[in-house]
Amino acid sequence: MTSVESSLHQELQLLKHEYHKGFLLVHDAIESLRQIGDIKSRFNKEKLQKDIRHVCRGPEEELQCSCCIYTEAVVLKFDSMPVS
């Protein structure tokens, strides 16, 4: 190999390394966003369940109304769905 070929080969390897490093950074950023989305979904679900309980149960009322039982069933079904 001539020195020009060697120099070009070295430059190509450096570009490949930088290209790969960039993809890894993007992959890590996407994974972080996915984790944030999962946490936000869990937080929103817990808040929704708390709000449902608050609306359905007055200070004197211990029993749930039929609409709340249905709504909590929907939330439980939502909870069992896989997060993508």
TADASUL-V251997 format. One record per residue. N is the residue number from 0. RES is the residue in three letters. SS is DSSP state (H for helix, E for strand, C for the rest). BURIAL is # if it has 24 or more other ideal C-beta (glycine too) atoms within 12 Angstrom, else .. D_CENTER is the distance of its C-alpha to the mean C-alpha in Angstrom with 2 decimals. Layout:
[[N & RES & SS & BURIAL & D_CENTER] [N & RES & SS & BURIAL & D_CENTER]]
This chain:
[[0 & MET & C & . & 49.78] [1 & THR & C & . & 51.01] [2 & SER & H & . & 49.60] [3 & VAL & H & . & 48.13] [4 & GLU & H & . & 46.34] [5 & SER & H & . & 45.15] [6 & SER & H & . & 43.89] [7 & LEU & H & . & 42.08] [8 & HIS & H & . & 40.55] [9 & GLN & H & . & 39.36] [10 & GLU & H & . & 37.91] [11 & LEU & H & . & 36.10] [12 & GLN & H & . & 34.62] [13 & LEU & H & . & 33.44] [14 & LEU & H & . & 31.80] [15 & LYS & H & . & 30.07] [16 & HIS & H & . & 28.80] [17 & GLU & H & . & 27.49] [18 & TYR & H & . & 25.89] [19 & HIS & H & . & 24.11] [20 & LYS & H & . & 23.06] [21 & GLY & H & . & 21.54] [22 & PHE & H & . & 19.48] [23 & LEU & H & . & 18.23] [24 & LEU & H & . & 17.25] [25 & VAL & H & . & 15.34] [26 & HIS & H & . & 13.60] [27 & ASP & H & . & 12.72] [28 & ALA & H & . & 11.50] [29 & ILE & H & . & 9.16] [30 & GLU & H & . & 7.87] [31 & SER & H & . & 7.68] [32 & LEU & H & . & 5.86] [33 & ARG & H & . & 3.03] [34 & GLN & H & . & 3.93] [35 & ILE & H & . & 4.84] [36 & GLY & H & . & 2.96] [37 & ASP & H & . & 3.36] [38 & ILE & H & . & 6.39] [39 & LYS & H & . & 7.35] [40 & SER & H & . & 7.51] [41 & ARG & H & . & 9.53] [42 & PHE & H & . & 11.52] [43 & ASN & H & . & 12.36] [44 & LYS & H & # & 13.43] [45 & GLU & H & . & 15.54] [46 & LYS & H & . & 17.01] [47 & LEU & H & . & 17.90] [48 & GLN & H & . & 19.56] [49 & LYS & H & . & 21.41] [50 & ASP & H & . & 22.56] [51 & ILE & H & # & 23.77] [52 & ARG & H & . & 25.70] [53 & HIS & H & . & 27.14] [54 & VAL & H & . & 28.36] [55 & CYS & H & . & 29.76] [56 & ARG & C & . & 31.53] [57 & GLY & C & . & 34.18] [58 & PRO & C & . & 36.00] [59 & GLU & C & . & 38.69] [60 & GLU & C & . & 36.76] [61 & GLU & C & . & 35.42] [62 & LEU & C & . & 34.81] [63 & GLN & C & . & 31.94] [64 & CYS & C & . & 32.87] [65 & SER & H & . & 32.30] [66 & CYS & H & . & 29.74] [67 & CYS & H & . & 27.53] [68 & ILE & H & . & 27.88] [69 & TYR & H & . & 26.78] [70 & THR & H & . & 23.81] [71 & GLU & H & # & 22.66] [72 & ALA & H & . & 23.13] [73 & VAL & H & . & 20.85] [74 & VAL & H & # & 18.14] [75 & LEU & H & . & 18.75] [76 & LYS & H & . & 18.56] [77 & PHE & H & . & 15.20] [78 & ASP & H & . & 14.07] [79 & SER & H & . & 15.46] [80 & MET & C & . & 13.60] [81 & PRO & C & . & 11.30] [82 & VAL & C & . & 7.59] [83 & SER & C & . & 7.61]]
